[in-house]
Amino acid sequence: MPRRSLRENTEKDERLKWFHQEVAAGNYPTATTLARHFSISVSTAQRDIETLKKEHGAPLAYDRKHQGYHYTNPLFALERDEPAPKARSDFGLARTEPVEGGLTQGELVSILVADVLHKQYRTAPFYEAVRSAFDKVAASLGDSASYDQDSLERILELELEPFPTLDLGIFDALLKAISWRETVVLKYFSGQKATVTSKPCDPLHVINYKDNWYLVAFCHEKRDYRDFLVNRVLSVEFTGTNFPPYKNFNIEKHKRESQLFRGMESPVEVVMEFDKFAAHWIRLRPVHRTQKIVERADGSLEISFRVYSYENLLRWVLSFGEHARVLAPLDLQERVHKTISRMSYLYNRF
Protein backbone atom coordinates (compact mmCIF):
# COMPACT_ATOMS: atom_id res chain seq x y z
CA MET A 1 0.00 0.00 0.00
CA PRO A 2 1.44 3.46 -0.87
CA ARG A 3 2.82 5.42 2.09
CA ARG A 4 0.37 8.29 1.48
CA SER A 5 -2.69 6.01 1.50
CA LEU A 6 -1.48 4.38 4.71
CA ARG A 7 -1.06 7.78 6.35
CA GLU A 8 -4.47 8.88 5.17
CA ASN A 9 -6.06 5.73 6.55
CA THR A 10 -4.34 6.24 9.89
CA GLU A 11 -5.51 9.83 10.09
CA LYS A 12 -9.02 8.77 9.18
CA ASP A 13 -9.00 6.10 11.90
CA GLU A 14 -7.97 8.76 14.39
CA ARG A 15 -10.85 10.97 13.30
CA LEU A 16 -13.35 8.11 13.55
CA LYS A 17 -12.09 7.18 17.01
CA TRP A 18 -12.28 10.78 18.21
CA PHE A 19 -15.79 11.29 16.82
CA HIS A 20 -16.95 8.00 18.37
CA GLN A 21 -15.56 9.03 21.74
CA GLU A 22 -17.27 12.42 21.54
CA VAL A 23 -20.62 10.82 20.72
CA ALA A 24 -20.24 8.16 23.42
CA ALA A 25 -19.38 10.87 25.96
CA GLY A 26 -22.64 12.68 25.17
CA ASN A 27 -20.98 15.78 23.70
CA TYR A 28 -23.23 15.78 20.58
CA PRO A 29 -20.55 16.51 17.96
CA THR A 30 -21.30 17.48 14.36
CA ALA A 31 -19.49 17.39 11.04
CA THR A 32 -18.46 20.98 11.69
CA THR A 33 -16.87 20.21 15.07
CA LEU A 34 -15.04 17.24 13.56
CA ALA A 35 -13.77 19.42 10.71
CA ARG A 36 -12.54 22.12 13.09
CA HIS A 37 -10.79 19.69 15.43
CA PHE A 38 -8.74 18.06 12.67
CA SER A 39 -8.54 21.08 10.30
CA ILE A 40 -10.30 19.25 7.47
CA SER A 41 -13.16 20.25 5.21
CA VAL A 42 -16.75 19.74 6.33
CA SER A 43 -17.35 17.46 3.32
CA THR A 44 -14.47 15.21 4.42
CA ALA A 45 -15.84 15.17 7.96
CA GLN A 46 -19.24 14.23 6.61
CA ARG A 47 -17.72 11.31 4.69
CA ASP A 48 -16.10 10.15 7.93
CA ILE A 49 -19.48 10.15 9.64
CA GLU A 50 -20.94 8.17 6.73
CA THR A 51 -18.08 5.66 7.16
CA LEU A 52 -18.99 5.22 10.81
CA LYS A 53 -22.57 4.50 9.80
CA LYS A 54 -22.07 2.29 6.76
CA GLU A 55 -18.88 0.39 7.52
CA HIS A 56 -19.07 0.19 11.30
CA GLY A 57 -22.83 0.15 11.75
CA ALA A 58 -22.77 3.09 14.14
CA PRO A 59 -26.37 3.87 15.23
CA LEU A 60 -25.88 7.61 14.74
CA ALA A 61 -28.84 9.97 14.74
CA TYR A 62 -29.04 13.74 14.78
CA ASP A 63 -30.57 15.21 17.92
CA ARG A 64 -32.52 18.37 17.04
CA LYS A 65 -32.64 19.61 20.63
CA HIS A 66 -28.87 19.40 21.24
CA GLN A 67 -27.99 20.05 17.57
CA GLY A 68 -25.51 17.20 17.34
CA TYR A 69 -25.15 13.43 16.92
CA HIS A 70 -25.92 10.77 19.50
CA TYR A 71 -26.18 6.98 19.55
CA THR A 72 -29.63 5.48 19.54
CA ASN A 73 -27.99 2.46 21.14
CA PRO A 74 -25.75 3.70 24.01
CA LEU A 75 -24.05 0.25 24.23
CA PHE A 76 -22.53 0.56 20.76
CA ALA A 77 -18.77 -0.06 20.68
CA LEU A 78 -16.47 0.77 17.78
CA GLU A 79 -14.90 -2.47 16.53
CA ARG A 80 -12.57 -1.87 13.59
CA ASP A 81 -11.62 -5.50 13.05
CA GLU A 82 -15.19 -6.68 12.62
CA PRO A 83 -17.24 -3.88 11.11
CA ALA A 84 -20.97 -4.21 11.36
CA PRO A 85 -23.01 -4.99 8.23
CA LYS A 86 -23.37 -2.03 5.95
CA ALA A 87 -26.61 -0.08 5.94
CA ARG A 88 -28.10 1.32 2.79
CA SER A 89 -27.67 5.05 2.33
CA ASP A 90 -29.51 7.45 0.06
CA PHE A 91 -29.21 11.25 0.04
CA GLY A 92 -27.54 11.35 3.45
CA LEU A 93 -30.12 8.95 4.86
CA ALA A 94 -29.11 5.67 6.49
CA ARG A 95 -31.54 3.01 7.58
CA THR A 96 -31.63 -0.64 8.44
CA GLU A 97 -33.52 -3.22 6.43
CA PRO A 98 -37.24 -2.49 6.75
CA VAL A 99 -39.19 -4.74 9.06
CA GLU A 100 -42.57 -6.12 8.13
CA GLY A 101 -45.18 -3.38 8.39
CA GLY A 102 -42.46 -0.71 8.67
CA LEU A 103 -41.78 2.33 6.50
CA THR A 104 -40.58 1.99 2.95
CA GLN A 105 -37.56 3.97 1.77
CA GLY A 106 -39.83 6.39 -0.07
CA GLU A 107 -42.05 6.91 2.96
CA LEU A 108 -39.05 7.60 5.17
CA VAL A 109 -37.69 10.11 2.66
CA SER A 110 -41.10 11.80 2.68
CA ILE A 111 -40.89 12.19 6.46
CA LEU A 112 -37.41 13.65 6.17
CA VAL A 113 -38.55 16.12 3.52
CA ALA A 114 -41.37 17.10 5.88
CA ASP A 115 -38.74 17.67 8.56
CA VAL A 116 -36.88 20.12 6.31
CA LEU A 117 -40.17 21.74 5.35
CA HIS A 118 -41.37 22.24 8.92
CA LYS A 119 -38.13 24.02 9.81
CA GLN A 120 -38.96 26.63 7.16
CA TYR A 121 -42.08 27.48 9.18
CA ARG A 122 -40.10 29.06 12.04
CA THR A 123 -41.82 32.40 11.42
CA ALA A 124 -45.29 30.86 11.08
CA PRO A 125 -47.79 31.18 13.94
CA PHE A 126 -48.20 27.40 14.17
CA TYR A 127 -44.49 26.53 14.21
CA GLU A 128 -44.35 25.27 17.80
CA ALA A 129 -47.41 23.06 17.28
CA VAL A 130 -46.01 21.70 14.00
CA ARG A 131 -42.60 21.07 15.57
CA SER A 132 -44.15 19.22 18.52
CA ALA A 133 -46.26 17.05 16.22
CA PHE A 134 -43.28 16.19 14.03
CA ASP A 135 -41.13 15.28 17.05
CA LYS A 136 -43.80 12.79 18.11
CA VAL A 137 -43.85 11.23 14.62
CA ALA A 138 -40.06 11.00 14.57
CA ALA A 139 -39.99 9.46 18.05
CA SER A 140 -42.45 6.78 16.99
CA LEU A 141 -39.89 5.45 14.49
CA GLY A 142 -37.71 4.21 17.33
CA ASP A 143 -34.36 2.75 16.31
CA SER A 144 -35.54 1.41 12.96
CA ALA A 145 -34.40 4.53 11.09
CA SER A 146 -31.91 7.33 11.43
CA TYR A 147 -30.72 10.07 9.15
CA ASP A 148 -28.03 12.65 8.73
CA GLN A 149 -29.68 16.05 8.99
CA ASP A 150 -26.58 17.92 7.82
CA SER A 151 -26.40 15.92 4.58
CA LEU A 152 -30.10 16.27 3.90
CA GLU A 153 -30.12 20.03 4.39
CA ARG A 154 -27.24 20.43 1.94
CA ILE A 155 -29.30 18.62 -0.67
CA LEU A 156 -32.75 20.02 -0.01
CA GLU A 157 -33.60 23.64 0.73
CA LEU A 158 -37.09 25.14 0.63
CA GLU A 159 -37.87 28.85 0.48
CA LEU A 160 -41.34 29.95 1.54
CA GLU A 161 -43.08 33.29 1.40
CA PRO A 162 -43.40 35.27 4.67
CA PHE A 163 -46.43 34.26 6.68
CA PRO A 164 -49.19 36.65 7.79
CA THR A 165 -49.14 37.41 11.52
CA LEU A 166 -51.75 35.61 13.60
CA ASP A 167 -52.71 35.92 17.26
CA LEU A 168 -52.95 32.31 18.45
CA GLY A 169 -54.96 33.40 21.49
CA ILE A 170 -57.69 34.82 19.26
CA PHE A 171 -57.48 31.82 16.93
CA ASP A 172 -57.90 29.46 19.89
CA ALA A 173 -60.85 31.50 21.21
CA LEU A 174 -62.61 31.27 17.85
CA LEU A 175 -62.13 27.50 17.72
CA LYS A 176 -63.57 27.16 21.22
CA ALA A 177 -66.56 29.33 20.31
CA ILE A 178 -67.21 27.13 17.26
CA SER A 179 -66.90 23.96 19.34
CA TRP A 180 -69.14 25.31 22.11
CA ARG A 181 -71.59 26.94 19.64
CA GLU A 182 -71.39 30.16 21.62
CA THR A 183 -72.26 33.61 20.28
CA VAL A 184 -69.34 36.03 20.44
CA VAL A 185 -68.73 39.72 19.85
CA LEU A 186 -65.75 40.47 17.66
CA LYS A 187 -63.80 43.70 17.86
CA TYR A 188 -63.09 43.88 14.16
CA PHE A 189 -60.91 46.23 12.14
CA SER A 190 -62.53 47.07 8.80
CA GLY A 191 -59.91 47.35 6.09
CA GLN A 192 -62.12 49.40 3.76
CA LYS A 193 -63.35 51.91 6.36
CA ALA A 194 -60.23 51.78 8.58
CA THR A 195 -62.46 51.67 11.67
CA VAL A 196 -62.97 49.25 14.57
CA THR A 197 -66.52 47.95 15.02
CA SER A 198 -68.30 45.39 17.21
CA LYS A 199 -69.59 42.35 15.33
CA PRO A 200 -71.99 40.05 17.24
CA CYS A 201 -71.94 36.73 15.39
CA ASP A 202 -72.31 32.97 15.60
CA PRO A 203 -68.96 31.42 14.55
CA LEU A 204 -69.35 28.37 12.34
CA HIS A 205 -66.13 27.55 10.54
CA VAL A 206 -62.48 28.57 10.14
CA ILE A 207 -60.89 28.20 6.74
CA ASN A 208 -57.48 28.89 5.24
CA TYR A 209 -57.59 30.57 1.85
CA LYS A 210 -54.43 31.71 0.05
CA ASP A 211 -52.35 31.65 3.26
CA ASN A 212 -54.92 33.71 5.20
CA TRP A 213 -57.32 32.47 7.86
CA TYR A 214 -60.99 33.43 7.68
CA LEU A 215 -63.82 32.98 10.14
CA VAL A 216 -67.13 32.05 8.54
CA ALA A 217 -69.93 33.23 10.83
CA PHE A 218 -73.56 34.25 10.87
CA CYS A 219 -73.46 38.02 11.37
CA HIS A 220 -76.30 39.29 13.60
CA GLU A 221 -76.07 42.78 12.10
CA LYS A 222 -76.25 41.71 8.44
CA ARG A 223 -78.48 38.69 9.15
CA ASP A 224 -76.38 36.68 6.75
CA TYR A 225 -73.22 34.60 6.55
CA ARG A 226 -70.03 36.66 6.43
CA ASP A 227 -66.28 35.99 6.12
CA PHE A 228 -64.02 37.74 8.66
CA LEU A 229 -60.26 37.91 8.21
CA VAL A 230 -58.88 36.49 11.46
CA ASN A 231 -55.88 38.84 11.34
CA ARG A 232 -58.30 41.77 11.75
CA VAL A 233 -60.05 40.35 14.81
CA LEU A 234 -58.70 42.40 17.71
CA SER A 235 -60.57 40.60 20.50
CA VAL A 236 -63.20 37.93 21.10
CA GLU A 237 -65.86 38.45 23.78
CA PHE A 238 -67.81 35.39 24.89
CA THR A 239 -71.47 36.12 25.62
CA GLY A 240 -72.43 32.93 27.46
CA THR A 241 -75.29 32.44 25.00
CA ASN A 242 -75.37 29.28 22.94
CA PHE A 243 -76.90 29.14 19.48
CA PRO A 244 -78.60 26.08 17.93
CA PRO A 245 -76.87 24.20 15.10
CA TYR A 246 -77.18 25.78 11.66
CA LYS A 247 -78.44 22.62 10.01
CA ASN A 248 -78.77 24.26 6.60
CA PHE A 249 -75.22 25.62 6.62
CA ASN A 250 -72.79 23.84 4.29
CA ILE A 251 -69.22 25.09 4.04
CA GLU A 252 -68.74 23.89 0.47
CA LYS A 253 -71.93 25.60 -0.64
CA HIS A 254 -70.79 28.76 1.18
CA LYS A 255 -67.45 28.75 -0.65
CA ARG A 256 -69.25 28.46 -3.97
CA GLU A 257 -71.49 31.42 -3.15
CA SER A 258 -69.19 33.68 -1.10
CA GLN A 259 -67.80 36.79 -2.77
CA LEU A 260 -64.48 36.09 -1.06
CA PHE A 261 -63.99 32.74 -2.72
CA ARG A 262 -65.79 33.43 -5.98
CA GLY A 263 -66.36 37.11 -6.69
CA MET A 264 -68.22 36.42 -9.96
CA GLU A 265 -71.37 34.52 -10.79
CA SER A 266 -69.76 32.73 -13.74
CA PRO A 267 -66.13 32.09 -14.70
CA VAL A 268 -64.30 34.59 -16.89
CA GLU A 269 -61.62 33.51 -19.32
CA VAL A 270 -58.36 35.42 -18.91
CA VAL A 271 -55.86 35.50 -21.77
CA MET A 272 -52.30 36.76 -21.33
CA GLU A 273 -49.10 36.79 -23.31
CA PHE A 274 -45.59 36.47 -21.91
CA ASP A 275 -42.42 37.30 -23.80
CA LYS A 276 -39.47 34.94 -24.13
CA PHE A 277 -37.99 36.02 -20.81
CA ALA A 278 -41.14 35.54 -18.72
CA ALA A 279 -42.34 32.47 -20.62
CA HIS A 280 -39.62 30.43 -18.96
CA TRP A 281 -41.13 31.05 -15.51
CA ILE A 282 -44.64 30.20 -16.69
CA ARG A 283 -43.42 26.84 -17.98
CA LEU A 284 -41.78 25.99 -14.66
CA ARG A 285 -45.01 25.59 -12.71
CA PRO A 286 -48.75 25.48 -13.48
CA VAL A 287 -50.54 28.82 -13.20
CA HIS A 288 -54.08 27.48 -12.97
CA ARG A 289 -55.78 24.11 -13.13
CA THR A 290 -57.76 25.20 -16.25
CA GLN A 291 -54.78 26.68 -18.08
CA LYS A 292 -54.10 26.23 -21.77
CA ILE A 293 -50.76 27.28 -23.23
CA VAL A 294 -50.00 28.13 -26.83
CA GLU A 295 -46.28 28.20 -27.63
CA ARG A 296 -44.98 30.71 -30.15
CA ALA A 297 -42.09 30.34 -32.55
CA ASP A 298 -40.17 33.26 -31.01
CA GLY A 299 -40.10 31.63 -27.56
CA SER A 300 -42.99 33.64 -26.13
CA LEU A 301 -46.30 32.06 -25.18
CA GLU A 302 -49.97 32.75 -24.68
CA ILE A 303 -51.85 31.35 -21.72
CA SER A 304 -55.57 31.25 -20.98
CA PHE A 305 -57.51 30.10 -17.89
CA ARG A 306 -60.89 30.65 -16.23
CA VAL A 307 -61.29 32.49 -12.93
CA TYR A 308 -64.13 33.52 -10.63
CA SER A 309 -62.24 36.44 -9.13
CA TYR A 310 -59.55 38.96 -10.07
CA GLU A 311 -58.24 38.94 -6.49
CA ASN A 312 -54.43 38.82 -6.53
CA LEU A 313 -54.47 38.45 -10.32
CA LEU A 314 -53.75 42.13 -10.93
CA ARG A 315 -50.71 42.12 -8.65
CA TRP A 316 -49.48 38.89 -10.21
CA VAL A 317 -49.61 40.34 -13.73
CA LEU A 318 -47.87 43.54 -12.67
CA SER A 319 -45.09 41.55 -11.00
CA PHE A 320 -43.85 40.60 -14.49
CA GLY A 321 -43.51 44.26 -15.49
CA GLU A 322 -43.03 44.81 -19.21
CA HIS A 323 -42.72 41.07 -19.85
CA ALA A 324 -46.47 40.34 -19.64
CA ARG A 325 -49.64 41.76 -21.21
CA VAL A 326 -53.34 41.06 -20.65
CA LEU A 327 -55.13 40.30 -23.92
CA ALA A 328 -58.58 39.63 -22.46
CA PRO A 329 -60.99 40.43 -20.89
CA LEU A 330 -61.29 44.13 -21.55
CA ASP A 331 -62.15 45.14 -17.96
CA LEU A 332 -58.99 43.47 -16.64
CA GLN A 333 -57.00 45.26 -19.33
CA GLU A 334 -58.48 48.55 -18.12
CA ARG A 335 -57.64 47.80 -14.49
CA VAL A 336 -54.01 47.12 -15.40
CA HIS A 337 -53.89 50.29 -17.51
CA LYS A 338 -55.34 52.45 -14.72
CA THR A 339 -52.90 51.02 -12.18
CA ILE A 340 -49.93 51.68 -14.46
CA SER A 341 -51.20 55.22 -15.10
CA ARG A 342 -51.42 55.93 -11.38
CA MET A 343 -47.93 54.55 -10.86
CA SER A 344 -46.61 56.66 -13.72
CA TYR A 345 -48.22 59.75 -12.19
CA LEU A 346 -46.63 59.08 -8.82
CA TYR A 347 -43.14 58.66 -10.26
CA ASN A 348 -43.44 61.56 -12.73
CA ARG A 349 -43.90 63.92 -9.78
CA PHE A 350 -40.24 63.56 -8.81
N, C-alpha and C positions, 0 to 999 in steps of 0.2 A: 504494500500500500504506500503511495507517495507520502513523503514527510508532511506536506501541507495538509493533506486530507486527514492524516492521523491527528495533527494538531487541532484541526477544525472539529473533529469528532470529540476530542478531549474537552475542548472549550464548550462544545454543545452539551456534553455530559455534565459539566460543571453548572451550566445554566439550568439544566433540567433539575439537577439535585437541589440547587438553591431555590428554584421556584416551588418545587415539591415541599421543601422545608417551610417556606413562607406560608403556603396554603395550609399545611398540617398544623402550623403554629397559630392559625386563625388570624393572620395578618391581612387577608383578602388582597393579594397582589393582583396586578393587571399586566397587560402586555406593555403598557407604558412604564410601569415601575421596573419590570424586567429589563426593558431597553435602557433605561437610565442607569441601572446598577452595573450593567456590563458594557455600556457605551456602544450599543448596537442599534440598528434601526428597529422601529416598531414592527415592520413587516417581518423581519427576522425573528423577533420575539414572538410574534403571533404564530409563526411556523413551529417554533419550539413548543408552544402550548398545544398545537395540533398534534405534534409528535407524542407528547405526554398522553393525549387522548387516544390516538389511533394505535400507536405501537406499544404503549404500556397500559392501556385500558384505564387510565386515570378517570375517575368519576367526577370530572370538573363541571361546575355549573356557575354561572354568573349570578351573584347576589345583588339584586337591585338596591336593597336598603343600604348595604355596606359598600356598594360600587366596586366590587372586586370578586375574585374567584374563591370558591370553597369546595370541599369534597362532600358529595351527597352521601358517601360512605366514609365516616371518620376513621374506619379501621384500615383503609387502603394503605398499602406499603409499596414503595417503588422498588421493583425487582428488575434489574437490567438483564440478568441472565435468562430469565424466563418471562418475556413480555406477554402481557395478556392478549387475547384475541383482538384483532383489529375491529373497530366499529366503523360502520359506513359513515361518510361525511359528505354533505352537500351544502354549498353556500355557507360555510362556517357553522354548519349544524351537525352535531354528532348524536347518534342515537343507537341503542341496542336493537337487536332483532325484535320486531313487533310481536307481542304476545297476542293470543287469540282474543278478539274483541277489543284490542287496543287501537291506537291511532295509526293511520297509514302515514307514509312519508308526506304525502300531499296535505293531509289534514294537519300534521304537525307544523309544516311550513306556513299554512294558513294562520295558525295560532301565533307564530312568530312574527308574521307580517302584521297581525293585529296588535302585537306588542309594540312594534315600531310605530304603528299608526296612533295608538293611544298616547304615546309620549308626545306626539305633535299637538295634543289637545291640552297642553299645560295651561294655556290661557283661556280655555273654555270653562264656563261655569260648572260643568259636570265632571271636571277632571278627577277630583278626588273620588267621586262615586265610581267612575269608569276604572280608575286605577285599582280601587279596592276589589271590584268585581273581577278584573283580570288577574290579580294576585291569587284570588280563590281558585280560578280556573287553572292557573299555572301550578298551584300547590296540589291540585287533584291529580296531576300527572305522576306524582311521586318520583321514584328513581328510574322510571322507564324511559325518560327522555331528558336530555340536557342540550344546551346550545351555547354558542359563543356569541354573546351580544356584540362585542367589539367588531367581529367579522361581519355580522349581519348588518350593522349600521354603516359599515363602509360600502356595502353593496346596495343597500336600499335606503333611500331618503325620500321623505314625503313632505311637500310644502303645502300648507293649507292657508286659506284666506283668514284674516283676523275674525274673531267671533264677536257677535254683538254682546254687550254687557247684559247680565241678568241677575236680579236679586233672588237668590235661592230661597230666602225666607218668604217672599211674596209668592214664588212659584209653589212652594210647599203648602202655603195657606190656600191657594186656589185648588190644589189637588185635594186637600182635606174638605173644602167646601163642596167640591163635586162629589166626593165619596159620601159625605154626610147629607147631601142634598139640602144644603143650608143657604138661604138668601144672604147675599153680602152687599156691601156698599163699597164701590171702588172709588178711590181718589184717582182720577184719570186725567192725564195731560193730553189735550187735544192738539195734534200736530198742525191741523189746518188753522185753528183759531188761536193757538198758542196760549190757551187758558186751562186752568185746572177746574174740573167739575166733579160732582158726586154722581155716581152711576149705580143706583140700586138694580141688582140683576140676580138671576138664577143661573149659576155657572153649570155648564153641561159637558163641556169637552175642551181639552187642550190639544192643539195640533201644531206641528212644526211645518212651516212652509217657507222654502227658500232661505233656510238658516235662521228664520225668525219664529218665535213662539207666539201663538195667538190663543186667546180664550174665546170660545164660542159660548155665548150666554143669551138667555132671554132677557132683554132690556125692559124694565118696568116703564121707563119713560117713553120709549118708542113703541112698546107693545109688539115687539118683533124680535127675531133673532139677530144678534149683532156680533161682529168679530172685533175683539179688543187686543191691541198689541201689548203683550205682557210687559215689554220694556217700558211702556208708558204708564203702567199701574204703579202709583206711588205708595198706596197703602190698601189693605183689605180689612174691612170692618165686618165682623160676624154679627148677625142680628139675633141669632137664637131662634129664628123662624125657619121651619123646614117646609120645603115645597114638594108637592107630589110629583111622581115621575112623569116626564114628558113622553108619553107613550108614542106620540106621532112624530117625535123628533128622530131623524136619521142623519147621521153625520155625512154619509156619502151623498145623500140628496142635498144636504146643505151646501156641500162643496160645489155641487153642480150648479146651484142657484145663487150662491154668494157672489157679490161683486168683487170681493177680494180674490177669489180663486178663479173667477171667470171674467167678469168685466164686460162681456158682450153676449148677446143672446145666441148668436151663431158664429162659427169660426170664420176668420178672415185670412185669406191667403196673402202672405208677405213674400215679396220677391226682391232679392238683393244681388248685387254683383260685387265681386272682390277681385282686385287686381292680382297680378302674379305674386307679389310680395305677401299679401294677406291670405291668398288662396291656400298657401301652405298650412297656415294655422287652422283653417276651416277643415282641411282634410285630416288633420291629426285626431280630431274627436268629433262625434256627432253633435250637431247644433240642436236638433229637435227630432223627436221620434217620427214625425211626418215628413221629414226633409227629403227633397229631391235635388240632386246636383247635376248640372249640365257643365261638362268640361269644355273649355275653349282652346283653340289651337295655340293661342299666344300664352297659355299658362294661367290665364285668369279663369274664373268660374262664375256660374250663376246658381244661386240656391233659392229654393222656395219651400215654405212650410206654412201650416195653418195654426193660428193662435186665437185664444179667446180674450187676450188682454195684451195691451202694449206695455204693461208694467215691466220695467227694467230693460225693455227692448231698445228704447231710445238711447239710454246710456251705453248699452252694448254696441250699438251701431257707431256712436260717436267715439268709442274707444279705439276704433280703427282709423280715425282721422280721415285723411284724403285717400285711403286705400279701399274704402267701401262706399257704396251708393245704394239708396233705396230706389227701386224701380216701381214698386207698387206695394200698398195702395196709395192713392193720392193724399189722403189725410195724414198718413205717416210721413210721406214726403214733406208735407207742409210743416209738420211739427219739427222735423229735423232742420228744415230751412229757417224757421223762426228761431230755433235755439242757436243756430250758427250765426244768425243776424245779431242776436242779443250779445253773443260772445264777441263778435266783431266790434260792436258798439263799445263794449266795455274796454277792449284793448286799444281801440282807436282814440280813446280819451287821453292816453298817455303820450 
